[in-house]
Amino acid sequence: MRNVVTFRIAIWASTGFVVSAAWALYFASTNKALPTEPLVYALASVTQPLAAAILYLKPVHKLTFAWIAVANAATYAVLGFIVEKAREHHRRSLQISN
């Protein structure tokens, strides 16, 4: 059971990395002369919450793709851990009530 939870958390972290990579590819391939719509930035901020918070604080050093991808993977891993603990708690409460 523990290996399954660890595997699911790893999937969450991998998903965070893939989401970050997809946004990096999107922003690298868009035309810089055309303004990006606010909806795109809002969606990117929602799917990369830690990167959005860091950019909001306006860091002195530029953020690289690697740092944002690692931070996003860690954020998704923590989110996955929370979801898995909630699922485990819910599953236990259902077993107790039966």
MODELLER restraints for C-alpha pairs under 7 A, 6 or more apart:
rsr = mdl.restraints
at = mdl.atoms
rsr.add(forms.Gaussian(group=physical.xy_distance, feature=features.Distance(at['CA:5:A'], at['CA:84:A']), mean=6.83, stdev=0.5))
rsr.add(forms.Gaussian(group=physical.xy_distance, feature=features.Distance(at['CA:9:A'], at['CA:77:A']), mean=5.58, stdev=0.5))
rsr.add(forms.Gaussian(group=physical.xy_distance, feature=features.Distance(at['CA:9:A'], at['CA:80:A']), mean=5.21, stdev=0.5))
rsr.add(forms.Gaussian(group=physical.xy_distance, feature=features.Distance(at['CA:9:A'], at['CA:81:A']), mean=6.03, stdev=0.5))
rsr.add(forms.Gaussian(group=physical.xy_distance, feature=features.Distance(at['CA:10:A'], at['CA:77:A']), mean=6.83, stdev=0.5))
rsr.add(forms.Gaussian(group=physical.xy_distance, feature=features.Distance(at['CA:12:A'], at['CA:76:A']), mean=5.52, stdev=0.5))
rsr.add(forms.Gaussian(group=physical.xy_distance, feature=features.Distance(at['CA:12:A'], at['CA:77:A']), mean=5.38, stdev=0.5))
rsr.add(forms.Gaussian(group=physical.xy_distance, feature=features.Distance(at['CA:12:A'], at['CA:80:A']), mean=5.50, stdev=0.5))
rsr.add(forms.Gaussian(group=physical.xy_distance, feature=features.Distance(at['CA:13:A'], at['CA:73:A']), mean=4.44, stdev=0.5))
rsr.add(forms.Gaussian(group=physical.xy_distance, feature=features.Distance(at['CA:13:A'], at['CA:74:A']), mean=6.20, stdev=0.5))
rsr.add(forms.Gaussian(group=physical.xy_distance, feature=features.Distance(at['CA:13:A'], at['CA:76:A']), mean=5.15, stdev=0.5))
rsr.add(forms.Gaussian(group=physical.xy_distance, feature=features.Distance(at['CA:13:A'], at['CA:77:A']), mean=4.49, stdev=0.5))
rsr.add(forms.Gaussian(group=physical.xy_distance, feature=features.Distance(at['CA:14:A'], at['CA:73:A']), mean=6.35, stdev=0.5))
rsr.add(forms.Gaussian(group=physical.xy_distance, feature=features.Distance(at['CA:16:A'], at['CA:72:A']), mean=5.30, stdev=0.5))
rsr.add(forms.Gaussian(group=physical.xy_distance, feature=features.Distance(at['CA:16:A'], at['CA:73:A']), mean=4.32, stdev=0.5))
rsr.add(forms.Gaussian(group=physical.xy_distance, feature=features.Distance(at['CA:16:A'], at['CA:76:A']), mean=5.27, stdev=0.5))
rsr.add(forms.Gaussian(group=physical.xy_distance, feature=features.Distance(at['CA:17:A'], at['CA:69:A']), mean=5.21, stdev=0.5))
rsr.add(forms.Gaussian(group=physical.xy_distance, feature=features.Distance(at['CA:17:A'], at['CA:70:A']), mean=6.82, stdev=0.5))
rsr.add(forms.Gaussian(group=physical.xy_distance, feature=features.Distance(at['CA:17:A'], at['CA:72:A']), mean=6.22, stdev=0.5))
rsr.add(forms.Gaussian(group=physical.xy_distance, feature=features.Distance(at['CA:17:A'], at['CA:73:A']), mean=4.87, stdev=0.5))
rsr.add(forms.Gaussian(group=physical.xy_distance, feature=features.Distance(at['CA:20:A'], at['CA:69:A']), mean=5.31, stdev=0.5))
rsr.add(forms.Gaussian(group=physical.xy_distance, feature=features.Distance(at['CA:20:A'], at['CA:72:A']), mean=6.67, stdev=0.5))
rsr.add(forms.Gaussian(group=physical.xy_distance, feature=features.Distance(at['CA:21:A'], at['CA:69:A']), mean=6.87, stdev=0.5))
rsr.add(forms.Gaussian(group=physical.xy_distance, feature=features.Distance(at['CA:24:A'], at['CA:65:A']), mean=6.92, stdev=0.5))
rsr.add(forms.Gaussian(group=physical.xy_distance, feature=features.Distance(at['CA:45:A'], at['CA:52:A']), mean=5.04, stdev=0.5))
rsr.add(forms.Gaussian(group=physical.xy_distance, feature=features.Distance(at['CA:48:A'], at['CA:72:A']), mean=5.94, stdev=0.5))
rsr.add(forms.Gaussian(group=physical.xy_distance, feature=features.Distance(at['CA:50:A'], at['CA:71:A']), mean=6.72, stdev=0.5))
rsr.add(forms.Gaussian(group=physical.xy_distance, feature=features.Distance(at['CA:50:A'], at['CA:72:A']), mean=6.56, stdev=0.5))
rsr.add(forms.Gaussian(group=physical.xy_distance, feature=features.Distance(at['CA:51:A'], at['CA:68:A']), mean=6.00, stdev=0.5))
